């Protein structure tokens, strides 16, 4: 009889990233709904969401450098946020603004992280 049926030796750990993806989206939407008070929370939720996606990609070895992944995610976010900001009005345009601000922070963080990344031992 198998001690842990359904689990293989290859997959012994679980990933914490899906929890942060969901929490990031919830924070983003909460910040948008209460925009006058919680706009920074929307930007933080966007950062958590995108950072978690990059973490998932790094953990599953689709990317080798998370800092470059953040830069690419920032460029994609600039494009998506720019399209939303230009083509909409009202609260939807506020989403575009939050995405653009978050993309700027991601871009600066990705560049800074790749410049000051310690050399592997």
PDB file as gemmi writes it, atoms N, CA and C in Angstrom:
CRYST1    1.000    1.000    1.000  90.00  90.00  90.00 P 1                      
ATOM      1  N   UNK A   1       0.844  -1.179   0.000  1.00  0.00           N  
ATOM      2  CA  UNK A   1       0.000   0.000   0.000  1.00  0.00           C  
ATOM      3  C   UNK A   1       0.887   1.240   0.000  1.00  0.00           C  
ATOM      4  N   UNK A   2       0.513   2.202  -0.815  1.00  0.00           N  
ATOM      5  CA  UNK A   2       1.304   3.429  -0.955  1.00  0.00           C  
ATOM      6  C   UNK A   2       0.994   4.394   0.187  1.00  0.00           C  
ATOM      7  N   UNK A   3       2.052   4.949   0.765  1.00  0.00           N  
ATOM      8  CA  UNK A   3       1.896   5.858   1.902  1.00  0.00           C  
ATOM      9  C   UNK A   3       1.179   7.149   1.534  1.00  0.00           C  
ATOM     10  N   UNK A   4       1.530   7.736   0.382  1.00  0.00           N  
ATOM     11  CA  UNK A   4       0.908   8.965  -0.094  1.00  0.00           C  
ATOM     12  C   UNK A   4       0.466   8.759  -1.536  1.00  0.00           C  
ATOM     13  N   UNK A   5      -0.694   8.206  -1.739  1.00  0.00           N  
ATOM     14  CA  UNK A   5      -1.132   7.948  -3.114  1.00  0.00           C  
ATOM     15  C   UNK A   5      -1.347   9.250  -3.883  1.00  0.00           C  
ATOM     16  N   UNK A   6      -0.964   9.238  -5.134  1.00  0.00           N  
ATOM     17  CA  UNK A   6      -1.174  10.394  -5.995  1.00  0.00           C  
ATOM     18  C   UNK A   6      -0.019  11.362  -6.023  1.00  0.00           C  
ATOM     19  N   UNK A   7       0.939  11.210  -5.123  1.00  0.00           N  
ATOM     20  CA  UNK A   7       2.105  12.085  -5.113  1.00  0.00           C  
ATOM     21  C   UNK A   7       3.305  11.325  -5.653  1.00  0.00           C  
ATOM     22  N   UNK A   8       4.029  11.947  -6.532  1.00  0.00           N  
ATOM     23  CA  UNK A   8       5.257  11.335  -7.015  1.00  0.00           C  
ATOM     24  C   UNK A   8       6.441  11.925  -6.270  1.00  0.00           C  
ATOM     25  N   UNK A   9       7.578  11.283  -6.371  1.00  0.00           N  
ATOM     26  CA  UNK A   9       8.783  11.793  -5.719  1.00  0.00           C  
ATOM     27  C   UNK A   9       9.243  13.100  -6.332  1.00  0.00           C  
ATOM     28  N   UNK A  10       8.846  13.357  -7.558  1.00  0.00           N  
ATOM     29  CA  UNK A  10       9.279  14.564  -8.252  1.00  0.00           C  
ATOM     30  C   UNK A  10       8.599  15.815  -7.700  1.00  0.00           C  
ATOM     31  N   UNK A  11       7.379  15.705  -7.221  1.00  0.00           N  
ATOM     32  CA  UNK A  11       6.607  16.867  -6.767  1.00  0.00           C  
ATOM     33  C   UNK A  11       6.305  16.740  -5.280  1.00  0.00           C  
ATOM     34  N   UNK A  12       7.281  17.030  -4.450  1.00  0.00           N  
ATOM     35  CA  UNK A  12       7.108  16.896  -3.009  1.00  0.00           C  
ATOM     36  C   UNK A  12       6.752  18.205  -2.315  1.00  0.00           C  
ATOM     37  N   UNK A  13       6.788  19.313  -2.990  1.00  0.00           N  
ATOM     38  CA  UNK A  13       6.526  20.582  -2.328  1.00  0.00           C  
ATOM     39  C   UNK A  13       5.362  21.301  -3.002  1.00  0.00           C  
ATOM     40  N   UNK A  14       4.759  22.188  -2.252  1.00  0.00           N  
ATOM     41  CA  UNK A  14       3.713  23.020  -2.828  1.00  0.00           C  
ATOM     42  C   UNK A  14       4.233  24.437  -2.956  1.00  0.00           C  
ATOM     43  N   UNK A  15       3.655  25.184  -3.859  1.00  0.00           N  
ATOM     44  CA  UNK A  15       4.113  26.537  -4.136  1.00  0.00           C  
ATOM     45  C   UNK A  15       3.243  27.559  -3.400  1.00  0.00           C  
ATOM     46  N   UNK A  16       3.860  28.576  -2.800  1.00  0.00           N  
ATOM     47  CA  UNK A  16       3.056  29.609  -2.134  1.00  0.00           C  
ATOM     48  C   UNK A  16       2.535  30.673  -3.097  1.00  0.00           C  
ATOM     49  N   UNK A  17       3.011  30.683  -4.345  1.00  0.00           N  
ATOM     50  CA  UNK A  17       2.704  31.781  -5.265  1.00  0.00           C  
ATOM     51  C   UNK A  17       1.226  31.942  -5.589  1.00  0.00           C  
ATOM     52  N   UNK A  18       0.438  30.887  -5.782  1.00  0.00           N  
ATOM     53  CA  UNK A  18      -0.987  31.119  -6.115  1.00  0.00           C  
ATOM     54  C   UNK A  18      -1.735  31.939  -5.072  1.00  0.00           C  
ATOM     55  N   UNK A  19      -1.391  31.781  -3.806  1.00  0.00           N  
ATOM     56  CA  UNK A  19      -2.024  32.580  -2.758  1.00  0.00           C  
ATOM     57  C   UNK A  19      -1.723  34.060  -2.967  1.00  0.00           C  
ATOM     58  N   UNK A  20      -0.482  34.389  -3.307  1.00  0.00           N  
ATOM     59  CA  UNK A  20      -0.098  35.784  -3.505  1.00  0.00           C  
ATOM     60  C   UNK A  20      -0.686  36.362  -4.793  1.00  0.00           C  
ATOM     61  N   UNK A  21      -0.869  35.524  -5.802  1.00  0.00           N  
ATOM     62  CA  UNK A  21      -1.536  35.984  -7.028  1.00  0.00           C  
ATOM     63  C   UNK A  21      -2.963  36.415  -6.693  1.00  0.00           C  
ATOM     64  N   UNK A  22      -3.684  35.567  -5.983  1.00  0.00           N  
ATOM     65  CA  UNK A  22      -5.073  35.880  -5.630  1.00  0.00           C  
ATOM     66  C   UNK A  22      -5.150  37.092  -4.699  1.00  0.00           C  
ATOM     67  N   UNK A  23      -4.257  37.159  -3.707  1.00  0.00           N  
ATOM     68  CA  UNK A  23      -4.269  38.285  -2.776  1.00  0.00           C  
ATOM     69  C   UNK A  23      -3.905  39.587  -3.480  1.00  0.00           C  
ATOM     70  N   UNK A  24      -2.967  39.533  -4.427  1.00  0.00           N  
ATOM     71  CA  UNK A  24      -2.592  40.721  -5.195  1.00  0.00           C  
ATOM     72  C   UNK A  24      -3.758  41.256  -6.018  1.00  0.00           C  
ATOM     73  N   UNK A  25      -4.494  40.348  -6.670  1.00  0.00           N  
ATOM     74  CA  UNK A  25      -5.667  40.786  -7.444  1.00  0.00           C  
ATOM     75  C   UNK A  25      -6.727  41.393  -6.538  1.00  0.00           C  
ATOM     76  N   UNK A  26      -6.934  40.779  -5.362  1.00  0.00           N  
ATOM     77  CA  UNK A  26      -7.932  41.318  -4.432  1.00  0.00           C  
ATOM     78  C   UNK A  26      -7.526  42.709  -3.938  1.00  0.00           C  
ATOM     79  N   UNK A  27      -6.258  42.895  -3.623  1.00  0.00           N  
ATOM     80  CA  UNK A  27      -5.798  44.220  -3.201  1.00  0.00           C  
ATOM     81  C   UNK A  27      -5.936  45.246  -4.319  1.00  0.00           C  
ATOM     82  N   UNK A  28      -5.601  44.830  -5.532  1.00  0.00           N  
ATOM     83  CA  UNK A  28      -5.708  45.740  -6.674  1.00  0.00           C  
ATOM     84  C   UNK A  28      -7.146  46.225  -6.832  1.00  0.00           C  
ATOM     85  N   UNK A  29      -8.089  45.318  -6.823  1.00  0.00           N  
ATOM     86  CA  UNK A  29      -9.491  45.695  -7.010  1.00  0.00           C  
ATOM     87  C   UNK A  29     -10.031  46.498  -5.823  1.00  0.00           C  
ATOM     88  N   UNK A  30      -9.600  46.167  -4.616  1.00  0.00           N  
ATOM     89  CA  UNK A  30     -10.017  46.945  -3.448  1.00  0.00           C  
ATOM     90  C   UNK A  30      -9.514  48.378  -3.552  1.00  0.00           C  
ATOM     91  N   UNK A  31      -8.276  48.530  -3.973  1.00  0.00           N  
ATOM     92  CA  UNK A  31      -7.719  49.870  -4.148  1.00  0.00           C  
ATOM     93  C   UNK A  31      -8.423  50.665  -5.226  1.00  0.00           C  
ATOM     94  N   UNK A  32      -8.909  50.006  -6.260  1.00  0.00           N  
ATOM     95  CA  UNK A  32      -9.633  50.693  -7.330  1.00  0.00           C  
ATOM     96  C   UNK A  32     -11.030  51.096  -6.859  1.00  0.00           C  
ATOM     97  N   UNK A  33     -11.713  50.199  -6.160  1.00  0.00           N  
ATOM     98  CA  UNK A  33     -13.080  50.490  -5.708  1.00  0.00           C  
ATOM     99  C   UNK A  33     -13.086  51.663  -4.735  1.00  0.00           C  
ATOM    100  N   UNK A  34     -12.110  51.725  -3.854  1.00  0.00           N  
ATOM    101  CA  UNK A  34     -12.014  52.819  -2.891  1.00  0.00           C  
ATOM    102  C   UNK A  34     -10.840  53.715  -3.281  1.00  0.00           C  
ATOM    103  N   UNK A  35     -10.875  54.226  -4.483  1.00  0.00           N  
ATOM    104  CA  UNK A  35      -9.724  54.904  -5.086  1.00  0.00           C  
ATOM    105  C   UNK A  35      -9.285  56.160  -4.353  1.00  0.00           C  
ATOM    106  N   UNK A  36     -10.216  56.875  -3.782  1.00  0.00           N  
ATOM    107  CA  UNK A  36      -9.850  58.132  -3.140  1.00  0.00           C  
ATOM    108  C   UNK A  36      -8.980  57.907  -1.908  1.00  0.00           C  
ATOM    109  N   UNK A  37      -9.139  56.734  -1.286  1.00  0.00           N  
ATOM    110  CA  UNK A  37      -8.391  56.458  -0.063  1.00  0.00           C  
ATOM    111  C   UNK A  37      -7.282  55.435  -0.278  1.00  0.00           C  
ATOM    112  N   UNK A  38      -7.508  54.490  -1.162  1.00  0.00           N  
ATOM    113  CA  UNK A  38      -6.634  53.329  -1.223  1.00  0.00           C  
ATOM    114  C   UNK A  38      -5.940  53.126  -2.571  1.00  0.00           C  
ATOM    115  N   UNK A  39      -5.697  54.201  -3.308  1.00  0.00           N  
ATOM    116  CA  UNK A  39      -5.017  54.042  -4.599  1.00  0.00           C  
ATOM    117  C   UNK A  39      -3.630  53.400  -4.442  1.00  0.00           C  
ATOM    118  N   UNK A  40      -2.839  53.735  -3.416  1.00  0.00           N  
ATOM    119  CA  UNK A  40      -1.556  53.045  -3.244  1.00  0.00           C  
ATOM    120  C   UNK A  40      -1.707  51.540  -3.005  1.00  0.00           C  
ATOM    121  N   UNK A  41      -2.816  51.143  -2.408  1.00  0.00           N  
ATOM    122  CA  UNK A  41      -3.074  49.714  -2.216  1.00  0.00           C  
ATOM    123  C   UNK A  41      -3.284  49.037  -3.563  1.00  0.00           C  
ATOM    124  N   UNK A  42      -3.937  49.721  -4.504  1.00  0.00           N  
ATOM    125  CA  UNK A  42      -4.124  49.170  -5.844  1.00  0.00           C  
ATOM    126  C   UNK A  42      -2.776  48.956  -6.527  1.00  0.00           C  
ATOM    127  N   UNK A  43      -1.887  49.912  -6.397  1.00  0.00           N  
ATOM    128  CA  UNK A  43      -0.553  49.775  -6.998  1.00  0.00           C  
ATOM    129  C   UNK A  43       0.202  48.638  -6.316  1.00  0.00           C  
ATOM    130  N   UNK A  44       0.126  48.549  -5.000  1.00  0.00           N  
ATOM    131  CA  UNK A  44       0.778  47.455  -4.280  1.00  0.00           C  
ATOM    132  C   UNK A  44       0.223  46.097  -4.665  1.00  0.00           C  
ATOM    133  N   UNK A  45      -1.077  46.015  -4.850  1.00  0.00           N  
ATOM    134  CA  UNK A  45      -1.683  44.758  -5.302  1.00  0.00           C  
ATOM    135  C   UNK A  45      -1.214  44.370  -6.689  1.00  0.00           C  
ATOM    136  N   UNK A  46      -1.055  45.363  -7.558  1.00  0.00           N  
ATOM    137  CA  UNK A  46      -0.542  45.089  -8.898  1.00  0.00           C  
ATOM    138  C   UNK A  46       0.891  44.583  -8.829  1.00  0.00           C  
ATOM    139  N   UNK A  47       1.705  45.191  -7.952  1.00  0.00           N  
ATOM    140  CA  UNK A  47       3.087  44.747  -7.776  1.00  0.00           C  
ATOM    141  C   UNK A  47       3.137  43.316  -7.238  1.00  0.00           C  
ATOM    142  N   UNK A  48       2.266  43.013  -6.271  1.00  0.00           N  
ATOM    143  CA  UNK A  48       2.226  41.666  -5.721  1.00  0.00           C  
ATOM    144  C   UNK A  48       1.801  40.646  -6.772  1.00  0.00           C  
ATOM    145  N   UNK A  49       0.801  41.006  -7.571  1.00  0.00           N  
ATOM    146  CA  UNK A  49       0.307  40.112  -8.620  1.00  0.00           C  
ATOM    147  C   UNK A  49       1.403  39.814  -9.645  1.00  0.00           C  
ATOM    148  N   UNK A  50       2.023  40.843 -10.186  1.00  0.00           N  
ATOM    149  CA  UNK A  50       3.032  40.648 -11.228  1.00  0.00           C  
ATOM    150  C   UNK A  50       4.277  39.979 -10.655  1.00  0.00           C  
ATOM    151  N   UNK A  51       4.678  40.374  -9.450  1.00  0.00           N  
ATOM    152  CA  UNK A  51       5.826  39.727  -8.824  1.00  0.00           C  
ATOM    153  C   UNK A  51       5.589  38.248  -8.580  1.00  0.00           C  
ATOM    154  N   UNK A  52       4.380  37.888  -8.220  1.00  0.00           N  
ATOM    155  CA  UNK A  52       4.047  36.482  -8.006  1.00  0.00           C  
ATOM    156  C   UNK A  52       4.050  35.704  -9.313  1.00  0.00           C  
ATOM    157  N   UNK A  53       3.581  36.322 -10.385  1.00  0.00           N  
ATOM    158  CA  UNK A  53       3.618  35.657 -11.694  1.00  0.00           C  
ATOM    159  C   UNK A  53       5.068  35.400 -12.088  1.00  0.00           C  
ATOM    160  N   UNK A  54       5.942  36.378 -11.887  1.00  0.00           N  
ATOM    161  CA  UNK A  54       7.365  36.189 -12.198  1.00  0.00           C  
ATOM    162  C   UNK A  54       7.949  35.104 -11.291  1.00  0.00           C  
ATOM    163  N   UNK A  55       7.531  35.061 -10.027  1.00  0.00           N  
ATOM    164  CA  UNK A  55       7.987  34.002  -9.120  1.00  0.00           C  
ATOM    165  C   UNK A  55       7.554  32.622  -9.578  1.00  0.00           C  
ATOM    166  N   UNK A  56       6.331  32.509 -10.069  1.00  0.00           N  
ATOM    167  CA  UNK A  56       5.854  31.229 -10.592  1.00  0.00           C  
ATOM    168  C   UNK A  56       6.685  30.816 -11.800  1.00  0.00           C  
ATOM    169  N   UNK A  57       6.950  31.768 -12.690  1.00  0.00           N  
ATOM    170  CA  UNK A  57       7.743  31.454 -13.876  1.00  0.00           C  
ATOM    171  C   UNK A  57       9.166  31.038 -13.499  1.00  0.00           C  
ATOM    172  N   UNK A  58       9.739  31.671 -12.495  1.00  0.00           N  
ATOM    173  CA  UNK A  58      11.092  31.318 -12.040  1.00  0.00           C  
ATOM    174  C   UNK A  58      11.100  29.950 -11.362  1.00  0.00           C  
ATOM    175  N   UNK A  59      10.113  29.698 -10.518  1.00  0.00           N  
ATOM    176  CA  UNK A  59      10.053  28.426  -9.801  1.00  0.00           C  
ATOM    177  C   UNK A  59       9.863  27.246 -10.746  1.00  0.00           C  
ATOM    178  N   UNK A  60       9.080  27.442 -11.781  1.00  0.00           N  
ATOM    179  CA  UNK A  60       8.853  26.372 -12.748  1.00  0.00           C  
ATOM    180  C   UNK A  60       9.929  26.332 -13.827  1.00  0.00           C  
ATOM    181  N   UNK A  61      10.937  27.189 -13.693  1.00  0.00           N  
ATOM    182  CA  UNK A  61      12.117  27.239 -14.561  1.00  0.00           C  
ATOM    183  C   UNK A  61      11.796  27.609 -16.012  1.00  0.00           C  
ATOM    184  N   UNK A  62      10.758  28.414 -16.209  1.00  0.00           N  
ATOM    185  CA  UNK A  62      10.504  28.976 -17.532  1.00  0.00           C  
ATOM    186  C   UNK A  62      11.431  30.153 -17.800  1.00  0.00           C  
ATOM    187  N   UNK A  63      11.856  30.834 -16.735  1.00  0.00           N  
ATOM    188  CA  UNK A  63      12.828  31.916 -16.861  1.00  0.00           C  
ATOM    189  C   UNK A  63      13.970  31.625 -15.895  1.00  0.00           C  
ATOM    190  N   UNK A  64      15.158  32.111 -16.226  1.00  0.00           N  
ATOM    191  CA  UNK A  64      16.304  31.851 -15.351  1.00  0.00           C  
ATOM    192  C   UNK A  64      16.634  33.045 -14.459  1.00  0.00           C  
ATOM    193  N   UNK A  65      16.275  34.241 -14.885  1.00  0.00           N  
ATOM    194  CA  UNK A  65      16.600  35.446 -14.123  1.00  0.00           C  
ATOM    195  C   UNK A  65      15.311  36.203 -13.794  1.00  0.00           C  
ATOM    196  N   UNK A  66      14.914  36.250 -12.518  1.00  0.00           N  
ATOM    197  CA  UNK A  66      13.668  36.942 -12.172  1.00  0.00           C  
ATOM    198  C   UNK A  66      13.724  38.447 -12.413  1.00  0.00           C  
ATOM    199  N   UNK A  67      14.915  39.043 -12.374  1.00  0.00           N  
ATOM    200  CA  UNK A  67      15.026  40.491 -12.597  1.00  0.00           C  
ATOM    201  C   UNK A  67      14.696  40.837 -14.040  1.00  0.00           C  
ATOM    202  N   UNK A  68      15.189  40.041 -14.966  1.00  0.00           N  
ATOM    203  CA  UNK A  68      14.831  40.269 -16.374  1.00  0.00           C  
ATOM    204  C   UNK A  68      13.348  39.998 -16.592  1.00  0.00           C  
ATOM    205  N   UNK A  69      12.809  39.030 -15.864  1.00  0.00           N  
ATOM    206  CA  UNK A  69      11.379  38.763 -15.933  1.00  0.00           C  
ATOM    207  C   UNK A  69      10.556  39.948 -15.463  1.00  0.00           C  
ATOM    208  N   UNK A  70      11.024  40.629 -14.422  1.00  0.00           N  
ATOM    209  CA  UNK A  70      10.324  41.822 -13.947  1.00  0.00           C  
ATOM    210  C   UNK A  70      10.359  42.945 -14.981  1.00  0.00           C  
ATOM    211  N   UNK A  71      11.498  43.101 -15.651  1.00  0.00           N  
ATOM    212  CA  UNK A  71      11.603  44.139 -16.688  1.00  0.00           C  
ATOM    213  C   UNK A  71      10.645  43.833 -17.827  1.00  0.00           C  
ATOM    214  N   UNK A  72      10.603  42.583 -18.268  1.00  0.00           N  
ATOM    215  CA  UNK A  72       9.678  42.209 -19.353  1.00  0.00           C  
ATOM    216  C   UNK A  72       8.233  42.398 -18.906  1.00  0.00           C  
ATOM    217  N   UNK A  73       7.921  42.007 -17.662  1.00  0.00           N  
ATOM    218  CA  UNK A  73       6.562  42.199 -17.147  1.00  0.00           C  
ATOM    219  C   UNK A  73       6.216  43.681 -17.064  1.00  0.00           C  
ATOM    220  N   UNK A  74       7.198  44.520 -16.737  1.00  0.00           N  
ATOM    221  CA  UNK A  74       6.958  45.966 -16.681  1.00  0.00           C  
ATOM    222  C   UNK A  74       6.648  46.513 -18.064  1.00  0.00           C  
ATOM    223  N   UNK A  75       7.367  46.064 -19.078  1.00  0.00           N  
ATOM    224  CA  UNK A  75       7.116  46.535 -20.448  1.00  0.00           C  
ATOM    225  C   UNK A  75       5.718  46.104 -20.902  1.00  0.00           C  
ATOM    226  N   UNK A  76       5.361  44.863 -20.608  1.00  0.00           N  
ATOM    227  CA  UNK A  76       4.011  44.397 -20.966  1.00  0.00           C  
ATOM    228  C   UNK A  76       2.960  45.193 -20.201  1.00  0.00           C  
ATOM    229  N   UNK A  77       3.223  45.475 -18.925  1.00  0.00           N  
ATOM    230  CA  UNK A  77       2.280  46.263 -18.127  1.00  0.00           C  
ATOM    231  C   UNK A  77       2.153  47.689 -18.632  1.00  0.00           C  
ATOM    232  N   UNK A  78       3.279  48.282 -19.072  1.00  0.00           N  
ATOM    233  CA  UNK A  78       3.212  49.615 -19.685  1.00  0.00           C  
ATOM    234  C   UNK A  78       2.284  49.597 -20.901  1.00  0.00           C  
ATOM    235  N   UNK A  79       2.418  48.579 -21.730  1.00  0.00           N  
ATOM    236  CA  UNK A  79       1.582  48.492 -22.934  1.00  0.00           C  
ATOM    237  C   UNK A  79       0.109  48.328 -22.570  1.00  0.00           C  
ATOM    238  N   UNK A  80      -0.187  47.399 -21.665  1.00  0.00           N  
ATOM    239  CA  UNK A  80      -1.584  47.148 -21.274  1.00  0.00           C  
ATOM    240  C   UNK A  80      -2.165  48.364 -20.557  1.00  0.00           C  
ATOM    241  N   UNK A  81      -1.425  48.913 -19.601  1.00  0.00           N  
ATOM    242  CA  UNK A  81      -1.905  50.085 -18.867  1.00  0.00           C  
ATOM    243  C   UNK A  81      -2.087  51.289 -19.764  1.00  0.00           C  
ATOM    244  N   UNK A  82      -1.184  51.472 -20.723  1.00  0.00           N  
ATOM    245  CA  UNK A  82      -1.304  52.593 -21.664  1.00  0.00           C  
ATOM    246  C   UNK A  82      -2.538  52.481 -22.531  1.00  0.00           C  
ATOM    247  N   UNK A  83      -2.806  51.277 -23.021  1.00  0.00           N  
ATOM    248  CA  UNK A  83      -4.007  51.076 -23.852  1.00  0.00           C  
ATOM    249  C   UNK A  83      -5.263  51.326 -23.015  1.00  0.00           C  
ATOM    250  N   UNK A  84      -5.292  50.811 -21.803  1.00  0.00           N  
ATOM    251  CA  UNK A  84      -6.462  51.025 -20.937  1.00  0.00           C  
ATOM    252  C   UNK A  84      -6.623  52.509 -20.614  1.00  0.00           C  
ATOM    253  N   UNK A  85      -5.526  53.182 -20.312  1.00  0.00           N  
ATOM    254  CA  UNK A  85      -5.596  54.588 -19.924  1.00  0.00           C  
ATOM    255  C   UNK A  85      -6.057  55.481 -21.077  1.00  0.00           C  
ATOM    256  N   UNK A  86      -5.606  55.177 -22.297  1.00  0.00           N  
ATOM    257  CA  UNK A  86      -5.936  56.016 -23.452  1.00  0.00           C  
ATOM    258  C   UNK A  86      -7.357  55.770 -23.952  1.00  0.00           C  
ATOM    259  N   UNK A  87      -7.824  54.535 -23.883  1.00  0.00           N  
ATOM    260  CA  UNK A  87      -9.088  54.200 -24.543  1.00  0.00           C  
ATOM    261  C   UNK A  87     -10.310  54.231 -23.630  1.00  0.00           C  
ATOM    262  N   UNK A  88     -10.131  54.477 -22.323  1.00  0.00           N  
ATOM    263  CA  UNK A  88     -11.282  54.413 -21.418  1.00  0.00           C  
ATOM    264  C   UNK A  88     -11.414  55.697 -20.607  1.00  0.00           C  
ATOM    265  N   UNK A  89     -12.469  55.726 -19.772  1.00  0.00           N  
ATOM    266  CA  UNK A  89     -12.715  56.860 -18.885  1.00  0.00           C  
ATOM    267  C   UNK A  89     -13.148  56.337 -17.526  1.00  0.00           C  
ATOM    268  N   UNK A  90     -13.148  57.220 -16.538  1.00  0.00           N  
ATOM    269  CA  UNK A  90     -13.675  56.884 -15.213  1.00  0.00           C  
ATOM    270  C   UNK A  90     -12.831  55.897 -14.448  1.00  0.00           C  
ATOM    271  N   UNK A  91     -13.514  54.952 -13.772  1.00  0.00           N  
ATOM    272  CA  UNK A  91     -12.809  54.008 -12.914  1.00  0.00           C  
ATOM    273  C   UNK A  91     -11.962  53.023 -13.724  1.00  0.00           C  
ATOM    274  N   UNK A  92     -12.361  52.758 -14.945  1.00  0.00           N  
ATOM    275  CA  UNK A  92     -11.544  51.889 -15.787  1.00  0.00           C  
ATOM    276  C   UNK A  92     -10.226  52.587 -16.125  1.00  0.00           C  
ATOM    277  N   UNK A  93     -10.287  53.877 -16.373  1.00  0.00           N  
ATOM    278  CA  UNK A  93      -9.061  54.625 -16.644  1.00  0.00           C  
ATOM    279  C   UNK A  93      -8.172  54.657 -15.396  1.00  0.00           C  
ATOM    280  N   UNK A  94      -8.772  54.641 -14.227  1.00  0.00           N  
ATOM    281  CA  UNK A  94      -8.008  54.585 -12.986  1.00  0.00           C  
ATOM    282  C   UNK A  94      -7.228  53.275 -12.889  1.00  0.00           C  
ATOM    283  N   UNK A  95      -7.804  52.180 -13.386  1.00  0.00           N  
ATOM    284  CA  UNK A  95      -7.068  50.912 -13.443  1.00  0.00           C  
ATOM    285  C   UNK A  95      -5.828  51.054 -14.321  1.00  0.00           C  
ATOM    286  N   UNK A  96      -5.994  51.709 -15.450  1.00  0.00           N  
ATOM    287  CA  UNK A  96      -4.853  51.937 -16.328  1.00  0.00           C  
ATOM    288  C   UNK A  96      -3.777  52.763 -15.652  1.00  0.00           C  
ATOM    289  N   UNK A  97      -4.190  53.766 -14.885  1.00  0.00           N  
ATOM    290  CA  UNK A  97      -3.221  54.594 -14.151  1.00  0.00           C  
ATOM    291  C   UNK A  97      -2.474  53.758 -13.119  1.00  0.00           C  
ATOM    292  N   UNK A  98      -3.192  52.920 -12.375  1.00  0.00           N  
ATOM    293  CA  UNK A  98      -2.545  52.066 -11.372  1.00  0.00           C  
ATOM    294  C   UNK A  98      -1.573  51.096 -12.031  1.00  0.00           C  
ATOM    295  N   UNK A  99      -1.945  50.568 -13.179  1.00  0.00           N  
ATOM    296  CA  UNK A  99      -1.054  49.648 -13.899  1.00  0.00           C  
ATOM    297  C   UNK A  99       0.184  50.386 -14.391  1.00  0.00           C  
ATOM    298  N   UNK A 100       0.012  51.609 -14.886  1.00  0.00           N  
ATOM    299  CA  UNK A 100       1.171  52.384 -15.352  1.00  0.00           C  
ATOM    300  C   UNK A 100       2.122  52.735 -14.207  1.00  0.00           C  
ATOM    301  N   UNK A 101       1.579  53.124 -13.068  1.00  0.00           N  
ATOM    302  CA  UNK A 101       2.427  53.448 -11.916  1.00  0.00           C  
ATOM    303  C   UNK A 101       3.151  52.187 -11.432  1.00  0.00           C  
ATOM    304  N   UNK A 102       2.423  51.086 -11.350  1.00  0.00           N  
ATOM    305  CA  UNK A 102       3.042  49.825 -10.948  1.00  0.00           C  
ATOM    306  C   UNK A 102       4.103  49.370 -11.933  1.00  0.00           C  
ATOM    307  N   UNK A 103       3.857  49.569 -13.215  1.00  0.00           N  
ATOM    308  CA  UNK A 103       4.839  49.188 -14.239  1.00  0.00           C  
ATOM    309  C   UNK A 103       6.117  50.003 -14.091  1.00  0.00           C  
ATOM    310  N   UNK A 104       5.982  51.279 -13.748  1.00  0.00           N  
ATOM    311  CA  UNK A 104       7.175  52.105 -13.542  1.00  0.00           C  
ATOM    312  C   UNK A 104       7.992  51.591 -12.363  1.00  0.00           C  
ATOM    313  N   UNK A 105       7.324  51.226 -11.281  1.00  0.00           N  
ATOM    314  CA  UNK A 105       8.028  50.685 -10.115  1.00  0.00           C  
ATOM    315  C   UNK A 105       8.677  49.347 -10.453  1.00  0.00           C  
ATOM    316  N   UNK A 106       7.959  48.485 -11.176  1.00  0.00           N  
ATOM    317  CA  UNK A 106       8.523  47.193 -11.593  1.00  0.00           C  
ATOM    318  C   UNK A 106       9.752  47.384 -12.473  1.00  0.00           C  
ATOM    319  N   UNK A 107       9.676  48.335 -13.384  1.00  0.00           N  
ATOM    320  CA  UNK A 107      10.798  48.571 -14.298  1.00  0.00           C  
ATOM    321  C   UNK A 107      12.031  49.028 -13.525  1.00  0.00           C  
ATOM    322  N   UNK A 108      11.852  49.989 -12.642  1.00  0.00           N  
ATOM    323  CA  UNK A 108      12.983  50.480 -11.839  1.00  0.00           C  
ATOM    324  C   UNK A 108      13.525  49.355 -10.954  1.00  0.00           C  
ATOM    325  N   UNK A 109      12.632  48.592 -10.334  1.00  0.00           N  
ATOM    326  CA  UNK A 109      13.069  47.474  -9.492  1.00  0.00           C  
ATOM    327  C   UNK A 109      13.789  46.389 -10.270  1.00  0.00           C  
ATOM    328  N   UNK A 110      13.301  46.078 -11.454  1.00  0.00           N  
ATOM    329  CA  UNK A 110      13.954  45.064 -12.275  1.00  0.00           C  
ATOM    330  C   UNK A 110      15.324  45.490 -12.743  1.00  0.00           C  
ATOM    331  N   UNK A 111      15.451  46.746 -13.150  1.00  0.00           N  
ATOM    332  CA  UNK A 111      16.760  47.264 -13.578  1.00  0.00           C  
ATOM    333  C   UNK A 111      17.725  47.307 -12.389  1.00  0.00           C  
ATOM    334  N   UNK A 112      17.255  47.831 -11.257  1.00  0.00           N  
ATOM    335  CA  UNK A 112      18.120  47.924 -10.075  1.00  0.00           C  
ATOM    336  C   UNK A 112      18.536  46.538  -9.601  1.00  0.00           C  
ATOM    337  N   UNK A 113      17.612  45.608  -9.593  1.00  0.00           N  
ATOM    338  CA  UNK A 113      17.936  44.254  -9.153  1.00  0.00           C  
ATOM    339  C   UNK A 113      18.921  43.552 -10.060  1.00  0.00           C  
ATOM    340  N   UNK A 114      18.792  43.773 -11.355  1.00  0.00           N  
ATOM    341  CA  UNK A 114      19.741  43.136 -12.272  1.00  0.00           C  
ATOM    342  C   UNK A 114      21.121  43.775 -12.217  1.00  0.00           C  
ATOM    343  N   UNK A 115      21.182  45.050 -11.857  1.00  0.00           N  
ATOM    344  CA  UNK A 115      22.484  45.707 -11.732  1.00  0.00           C  
ATOM    345  C   UNK A 115      23.214  45.318 -10.446  1.00  0.00           C  
ATOM    346  N   UNK A 116      22.479  45.133  -9.366  1.00  0.00           N  
ATOM    347  CA  UNK A 116      23.109  44.842  -8.081  1.00  0.00           C  
ATOM    348  C   UNK A 116      22.940  43.388  -7.653  1.00  0.00           C  
ATOM    349  N   UNK A 117      22.670  42.523  -8.585  1.00  0.00           N  
ATOM    350  CA  UNK A 117      22.512  41.100  -8.269  1.00  0.00           C  
ATOM    351  C   UNK A 117      23.867  40.507  -7.898  1.00  0.00           C  
ATOM    352  N   UNK A 118      23.951  39.801  -6.765  1.00  0.00           N  
ATOM    353  CA  UNK A 118      25.231  39.212  -6.390  1.00  0.00           C  
ATOM    354  C   UNK A 118      25.611  38.072  -7.354  1.00  0.00           C  
ATOM    355  N   UNK A 119      26.885  37.897  -7.529  1.00  0.00           N  
ATOM    356  CA  UNK A 119      27.384  36.829  -8.396  1.00  0.00           C  
ATOM    357  C   UNK A 119      27.132  35.472  -7.724  1.00  0.00           C  
ATOM    358  N   UNK A 120      26.710  34.463  -8.488  1.00  0.00           N  
ATOM    359  CA  UNK A 120      26.504  33.140  -7.893  1.00  0.00           C  
ATOM    360  C   UNK A 120      27.829  32.532  -7.446  1.00  0.00           C  
ATOM    361  N   UNK A 121      27.769  31.800  -6.369  1.00  0.00           N  
ATOM    362  CA  UNK A 121      28.978  31.184  -5.815  1.00  0.00           C  
ATOM    363  C   UNK A 121      29.250  29.865  -6.495  1.00  0.00           C  
TER     364      UNK A 121                                                      
END                                                                             
